[in-house]
Amino acid sequence: MEDAEFSRRYGPWALIAGASEGTGASFARQLAGKGLNLILVARREGPLEDLARELREGHGSECVTASVDLAHEDATGRLLAAAGDREVGLLILNAGADANGATFLDNEVANWDQLAMRNVMTVTRALHAFGAPMRERRRGGLMVVGSGACYGGLPGIGVYAATKAFDLVLCEALWAELEPHGVDVLSYVIGRTDTPAHRELMEKRGIPVPEGLAASDDVARLGLERLPFGPVCNWGEADDEAIMSATSAAQRRERIRTIAALSARYAAKVPPASKDLP
């Protein structure tokens, strides 16, 4: 998609949560290069201001920053406050790593509450808050950056995996609901990416940084390319490949289309043809 079309479809403002470094910063740089203005959100103000200054000087983008902890009850309200009356045509929820490094019962439940608040409740509320105006305008994009952990329960990161599974399924449903209204939704399932946060986690656990990590710029580029095609993109896989899970992105897309068609028929009280049954 040409930059002018991308800007028309997803501009004039993009809000990126988790923008201070790594993949979030890569999204910001690439969106600024496409002509979008940016609302940059993360917990640390210093890196956000540095990035905003870089984008203003390098691309002439308007940038505003906001320090928001997405694990707090009022996080979505603060995201809305940061956006103000700006027209947000693209929401990227990129925050949500699990730094607990503990099995379920060997950690305080309050820590799991915070993780669930950030990755489930704030995601749900933010998609609702920013998706509604997009539906009214009949254009826009919603992206939730997930993890391959969404495809199965993994010991040591069980709550994290469960939250990412929630995000995946919610995005699939929203994709079907919003596609007729011109709003694109993508659950972007990524793998291990070379980010400062990932390196810090490996160092904290005494684990050597593995080879072959994905570059954050490459990850961001593919996510923006695949946004119009939702509802799922698996990093490192072709659309019709099934490596992380038993089904490919293409198969999941067609399954959701089938279910959406059946749901519409039931709502209209029209009996579905037997061939349409999943």
N, C-alpha and C positions, 0 to 999 in steps of 0.2 A: 504494500500500500504506500502510495506517495505521501510525503510529509504533509502536504496541504490537505489531502483527504483525511489523513489520520487526525490532524488538528481539528478539522471540521466535525469529525465523528466523535472525538473524545475530548475536545477542548471546551472552553479556553483554559480551564484550570484542572490540574491533577493533584489529588491528595495522596501522598505516600506515607504510610505508617511504617516505621522501621527504616527511616531514610538516612540515618547518620553514617552508615558505612556499608561495605559489602554489596550485596545484591540490591539493597534499597537505594544506595548511592548510585549504583550503575543504572537503575531505572530512571533516577532523577536526571542524570547526565544525558541519557538517550532521549528522554522526553523533552528536555530543554532544547536539544538539537533538532527536534521536530517542531519546535515553535510553541510548546505549551508553557504556561505559567504554572508555578509549583507551590503547593503547601506542604512543607517538609515537617514531619513529625517523628519524634523519638524522645527518649528520656533525657539524653545528654544535650544540653544547649550548645556547648562549644563546637562540637563537630558539625552540628546543624548549621550554625552561623557561618562556619568556614565553607561548607558546601554551598550555601546560599550565595555567599560572596563570589565564589568561583563561577557559579552559573549566571549571576548577574553580569559579571565582567566578560565571561567567555561567550555567552549567547544572548545577552540582553533580555533574559527572562525576568519577569517579576517573580520574586520569591518571598514567601513569608514562612516563619518557623514557629513551632510550638512544642514545648516540652510537655509530653503527656505520657503517663504510665498506663498502658492499656490493661493492666491487671486491676486497676481501680474501678470502683463502682460507677464513677462519674466520667469514665473515659470517653464514651460516645458524645456526651454533652460537651466535653472539651474539644473534641474533634469538630463538632458543629460550630462551636464558638470560634475556633481557628479559621474555619472556612468563611464565617460571617455571611455576607450577602453575595459572595463570589459564586459563579456558576461552576460547580465541580462536575466535569464530564467524565472523569476517570478516577476511580478509587482503587488503590492497590494496598492491600493489607499484607504486609511483608514481615511483620514482627511475630514472635511467638516461639522462639527456640526454648528447649528444655535444658536448663543448666543445673538441675537438681542432682543428677548423678546418683540416684538411689532407687532401690526397689520399693514397691508400693508401701509395705508395712514398716519399712525402715526409715520413713520420712514423716514429718509432721503433716497431718492432713491439711493444715492451713496452707502449706506450700502447694498441695494439689489443688486446693480451692483457687489459689491465685492463677495457676496455670489454666484451669478450666475457665476462669473469668476472662482471661486474656484471649484464649483461643476459641472459646465457644460463645460466651455471652456478649463480649464486646464485638466479636465478628458478626454475630446475629443482629445486634442492635445497629451497628454501623452500616451493614448491607441494607437494612430496612430504612434507615434514616437517609442515606444517600441514594438508594435505589428508587425511592418513590418519586423524587423530582425528575430523575432520568426517564422514568416511565411516562410521566406527563409530557416531557419534551420529545419523547420517542427517539432518543439517541443516548449513547453513553456506554460506559464499560465498568465492570466490577471484576476485580481479580483478587483471589485469595491464594497466597503462596503457601503451598503445603509441603508434604514430605512423603517419601515412599513408605514411611512407617504407617501411613493410613491404610495400607492393604493387609495388615495383620497385627495381632497383639504381640508385642515384643517385650520380654522381661527386662526390667530396668528402666524402660521408658513407656510403661503401659498406659499411663494417663495421657502422656503426650500423643501416643499413637491413636488413642481413642478420640482425642480432640481433633486430630487431623482427619480421622475418618468421618467425624461429624461435619467438618468443613467441606469435605469432598461431596458428601451426599446432599448437603444443603445447596451447594453450588450447582449440582446437577439439576435439582428441582427448580432452582431460580432460573437457570438457563432456559428450561422448557417454558416457564411461566412468562419470562420477559422477552424471549425471542420474537414473538409476534408484535412486540412494542418497540422493536429496534434497539434494544439494550443487550449488549454482549456480556456474558458471564463466563469466567474461566477459573477452574480449580487447577492451579499450576503445580504439579507434583514434581518436586525436584529431589535430587540426591545430594551427596556430599559436595559441598561447594567451598572453594578456597576463599574464606572470609576471615577477618580478624577474630570474630566471635568463635568460629569453628576452631581456629588455631589455638585460641586461648583455652577452650574446653579440652582439647587434646593435651595441651601442656599441663593443665590442672590435673588430669587423670594419669599423667605420665605415659601417654601413648604417643608414639612417633606420628607425625603428620603423614598420612598415606600419600602415595603417588596417585596421579590420575584424577585429582580433584577437579571439578568443573570450575572454569573461570567465571567470576561473577558477571563480567560484561557479556559473555556468551549466553549465560543463563537469562539475563535481562532481555537481551536481543530476541531470543527465541520466544520468551513470554509475550512480548509485544507483537511479534509476528503472528502468534497463534491465538491471540485474544479474540479476533473476529470469528473463530471457528469452534470454540468451546464444545462441550462443557469441561473437557479434561485435556490436559497436555502432560505427558510423562517425559521428563527430561531424558535425553539419550535414546529415545525410542521413536521410530517412525509411527505415524498415526495408526497403522494397522498392525503394529508389533505388540506382543504381550510378553513383557519380561518381568516387570515389577509385580504384576498381578496376572490372574488367569484370563483376563479380558483386556483387549486393546482399547485405546481411546475411541477408535471408530466403532467398536462393538458396543461400548457403553453409550455412545451417542445414539446409535440406532435403537438400543434398548429403551432409552429415555423417550425417544420419539414415539415408539410403539406404545409405551405406557401413557404418554400424554394424549395420544389419539384415542386410546381406550377410555381414559378419564373424561375426555370431551364428549364421547358418545354416551357414557353413563350419565353425565350431567344433563345431556339433552334427552335422556330416556330413550335412546336408540339402541337396540340390542346389537352388540358387536358381532361381526362375522366370525365364525369359528377359526378361520385362517389367521385372524388378527390376535388370537390369544397367545400370550407369551409361553 
